């Protein structure tokens, strides 16, 4: 049986981050992924400045656009632009980003097996105390620690019943190929439409040779994705029938307090449901959770910890507290989009706050502290919004049951 110190299942942003950091400290690391790289993956491909700051690797080789502004609309109505003098988000494609980061993990010493996914996981008490056995279609491996970064539907999350509870959002996206080059007005601006999708928004993201157009929101509104996508394409003058590479995907949002570690196994990134509810962006939390998973795996290898429980505690303390505030802000935004868009349009202070959060100069918790007594009112209306949303979910479920 092949033995490693750490096995990482899944070579997305969380898995490659964890594998690189652990291997860089001299540990023997196996990085597995069921796909051969480079491989495409449904994702808007936006790496916020805050996410990029989590990396100690220069992402310049895979950055296709630098976004400094946003084009806002309310239900695809009149648009207005806000621009920052500093970068907000870097646009890439997951096929390029993931392959690049996996190469960096391999360069740090991790052994990468593309096209070899995890099939079965079990805890082994012998010959390695608190070890893990991982079986693939090709071989069997053993390690001290297993980091599961293989997505919300991955095998690792099912191991030992370790399945976080999720609230599930859905998204649908396609590409508009720009044969004559991306139009000038889109090269540094991303479009965001609010108020037209329950629990989410529509977008246009510029890439190197195309525009990525998409919509996302709560799963119960998933049947509206296709017409909403067509509508946002028409709004910006794109031929909806020529949207290429259409694909849908789920966005798992972790319910606070649900388990993401047990014994020598820990989940990171989408496998742990660490997606920002307000933005739907998961790369920042993938990088951050990959870093924390690596730190705690090294603690286990160094004899400072018996298991990965400290990882879950630190995620709850460092990351989940941010996601919980983001979830409340999402409820508020979707409860009454017009006043928020009006504030973004008219208030330089609100725009600066948003830019500071995107760049990582301010956290969601910082924002809540800054608004002082207004926090009480925000919590009240967030609770009202949540009750309204849950009522709609229950009504939709009753309709589905009656129809079935």
N, C-alpha and C positions, 0 to 999 in steps of 0.2 A: 504494500500500500504506500502511495506517495504521501509524504508528510510535509506540511508547511506550518509556519507559525500562525499565519492569518490567511483565510480564504475570503475573497470579496466576490460576491455574486452580483453581476451587473456592472457594465463598464460605462454607464452614463456619467454625468458630472459628479454625483455623490460618490459612486464607486471608484472612479479614476482618482478622485481627490484623496480618498482614504488609502487606496493602494499605493499611490505615490508617496504619501507622507510616512506610511509605515515602512515601506521598502527603503525609503531614504534614510531611515534609522538603522538599517542593517538587518532587518527581519526578512525572513523568507516568505514571500507573498505570492499567492496565486490569484489572478484576476480572470474571472470567467464571464462570458457573455454568449447567449444563444445565437446571436447574429455575427456574421463576419463583417469586419470594418473595412472601409467606411460604409455605413448604413444610414438610410434616412429615418427620421423619426418625426411624427407630428408634433409641432411646437412652433410658437411664434418666433422663437429664436432671438429674443431680446435679452441681453445681459446688461442689467442696470449697472450704473457706476458703483452702487453699493455691493452688488454681486461680484464685480470685477475686483473690488478691494479685498475680497476674501481670498483671492488667489495670489500666490507668490510666483506665478508663471505669467509672462507677458502674452496676452491674447491677441496682440496686433496681427499676427499672421493669418488669423481666421476672421477678423473683423471686416465686414463688407460696407457698413455705413455707420456713421456716428450721428446720433440723434441729439439735436439741441432744442427742439421745439415740438409742440403738439398742436394739432388742428382739432378742435372740439366741436361737436354737434350734439344737439338734443333731439332725439328721434329723427335723425337725418335732416334736420332743418338747417337754418343758416349757420354757417361755420364762423369760428373766430380762432386766430392763432395766438399762442403765447410762446415766447422764445427765451431761452436762457443763454447767458454768455459762456456757460461751461457745459461740457458733455453731460447728458442725462442717461442715455442708453446706447449700448453698442449692438448693432445688428449682425447676426451671423446665421449660419445654418447648422442644425444639429449634426448633420452628416460630417461637416468639417470640424465643428467644435469637439465632438466626442472622439473622433479619430485623433485629433491633435492632442487632447488631454490623455488619451490612452497611450499614445506614443511617449508622452512625458512620463507616465507611470512606468512604462517598460524601461525607459532610459534611467529611471531611478533604481531599477533592479527588480521590479515586479515581473512575474512570468505571465504573459497574457495568452489565453486560449480563446480566440474568437471562433464562433460556430460551435461552441460547447456550452450548452446551458445546464443549469442545475436541474436534476430530475428528482432527487430525494435527499432528505437531510435527516440525520438522527444524532442524538447526543451519545457520546462514547465515554465510558468511565475508564477504560483501559485501551491501549497502554498509556494514554496521556490523560491525566486527571482533568475532568471537565472539558474534554475535547469534543470535536464535532466530526462526524463522518459525512462527506458529501459525495453523492453518486451522480454521475452524468451518463450519457449514452456511450461514452468513450472509456471511462476509467472511474476509479474510486480514490478519494483523497481524504486525508485527515488533517485537522488543524486544531490549534488551541482556541482560536476565535473565528467566528463567521460573521461577516458584515453583509447583510442583505440589502442590496441596492438594485434589485431586479424589478422594480415597479410595483404598483398597487396589486397587481394580479400575479406577482411572482411566487415561486415555489417557497422561498425562504420565509415569507410571511405566514405560510400555512404550516410550517414546521412547528411542532409542539403546540399547536393551537395559537400561535402568536399572530393574531389578526387584529390590527388596530380598527377601531370603529371610525368610519368615514362619513362625511357628508359629500355627496358626489356631484360635481359639476361636469358639464359636457361642452365640447367645442367642435366646430366645423370650420375648416379653412381650405383655401385654394390659392393658386398663384396666377398672377397676370404677367406674362412674359413681355418684356420691353425690348424688342429687337433693335430699336434705335437708341437704346439707353434709357435709364430711369429719368422721367421728366424732372427738370430742374426744381420745380416746386415741391417735389417729394424727396429730394436727396438728403435733407437733414430734418425732416418733419414726419412724425407719425400721426395718423388720424385716429381719434377715439370718439365713438358715438355712445351716449348714455341714454337711458330711459326707454330703449326699444327692446331690451332683452331682460327677462326676469333674472335677477341675481348676477348680471354680467354686463357686457358691452360688446360693441363691434369695433373692428380695427382695420387699419391699413398700415403695414410695416414695409418700408423700402429695404430691398436687399441689393446685391451687386448688379444683377441683370433682370430682376423682377420685383413685383410688389406682392407681398403676402396679405391676403384679405381674409378676415375671419370673424366669427361671432362665437360667444360663449356665455353660458349662464347655468342656472340650476337644472338638474336632470329632469325635473317634472315638466320643464318647458322645452325639452329636447326636440319635440315634434315641430317646433317653430324654427329650428336652425336653418333648414334649407331655404325657406322663403326670406328669412332675415338676411342670409348671406347674399341672396340675389338682390335684395333691396339695397344693401350697402354698396354692392358693385355698381348698380345703376346710378346711385347717388353721386358717385365720383366719375361717372362716364365710362365705366368698363363694361365690356360685353360679357354678361353673366354666362352665356353659353360657351365662352372661351376660357373660363376658369380651369386651370390645369392642376393635376395632382390633388384632386379633392380628397380629403381624409378627415375623419372624426376621431376624437379621443376623449378619454375621461380625465378629470382633474380631481384627485382625491384630497379632501380637506379633513385633516385629523380632528376628531373630537377630543378636546383637552382631557388628559388623564387616562386615555386608553394606552395599553401596553405597547412599547416598541423595543423592549429588551427582555430577555429571559436567559439566565445562565450565561453561556458563552456566545449567545447570538444577539445581535442588535440590528435594527432596521434604520436605514437612512434615506433621505430624499423622498421621492414619490412612494417608495415602499412603506415609509412611515407616515404618509399623508401630509408631508410638510410643504404645502403649497400656500402661498399668500392669498387669503380669501378675497381681499380687496382688488388686487391686480391680476390674480390668476397666474402669477409668475412663480416658477418653482426653482429656477437655477440658483438664485441666491441661497435659499434654504438647503438646496442640494450641496452646494459648496460648504456651507456652514456646518451642516450635519455630518458631512464626510470628514471635515476637520475634527469635529468632536469625537466621532467614532474612532478615528485614527488615534487620537490622544488617549482614549480609554482602552483601546486595544493594546497600546504600548504599556499602559499601566498594568494590564493583566500579564503581559509577557515579562514585565520587570518584577513581578511578584508584589506590586503595590496594591493590587485589587484581585479579588477572587473571581469576579465575573463582570459583566457589562452593565450592571444595574446603575452604576454611577453615571453612565452615558445617558440613560433615560432621565435621571434626576437633573442633569445639566441641560438637556434639551428642554425640559419643562421650565427650568429657571431662565435660561438664556434665550431660547427661541420661541417656545410656546407662549410665553407671556406677550411677546410681540404679535404673534399670530392671533391671539385672543382679542387684542385691541383692534387689529386689522379686521377681524370678523365683525366687530361692533360697528366700525366705520362703514363696512360694506352694507350692513343692514340699513344704516342711515342713508347712504347714497341711493340705494335702490328704493327706499321708502318715498323719497321726494327729491328726484334729481334736479328739477329746475332751480331751486335756490343755490345748490352747490355749483352748478354751471354758471349761474349769475355771479357768484362770489369769485370764481376763477376768472371770469371775464373782466370784472371791475376792480378787483382787489389785488394790488401788487403783493401785499403781505401774504395772502392765501397762496398765490402762485409761488412765492419764495418758500413758504412752508412745504408745499408739494415737492418742489425741486430739491429741497434739503433732505426730505425723506428718501427720494429716489437716489440721490447721490450718497446717502449714508451719513450725511452731516447731522441728521436728526433722526431718532427712532420714533416709532409710533408712540411709545411710552413718553418720550420727550414731548411730543406734540400734545398728548393728553395733559401733561403737567403744565404746558404753556398756556392752555386755555382756561386754567383755573376753575372758577365756579361754574363756567359753562359746561363742565363735565357732567354735572348732575342732570342738566337738561338733555344732553346727548345720550346719557344712559337711559333716561326715561323714554325718549323717542326711539332708541334702538330696541328697547323691550316691546314697544308698540309695533314696530316694524317686524320683529321676529314673530310675534303672535299672529300678525296678518299673513305672513309668509307661510307659517305652519298651517294656518287655516286653509290656505289655498292648496297646499300639498295634500292635506286630508281630503279636501273636496275633489281634487283630481284623482286620488286613489279610489274614492267611492265611485266616481264616474267610470274609471277603468274596470272596477269590479262589476258594475252593473252591465257594462258593454260586453264583458267576458262571460 
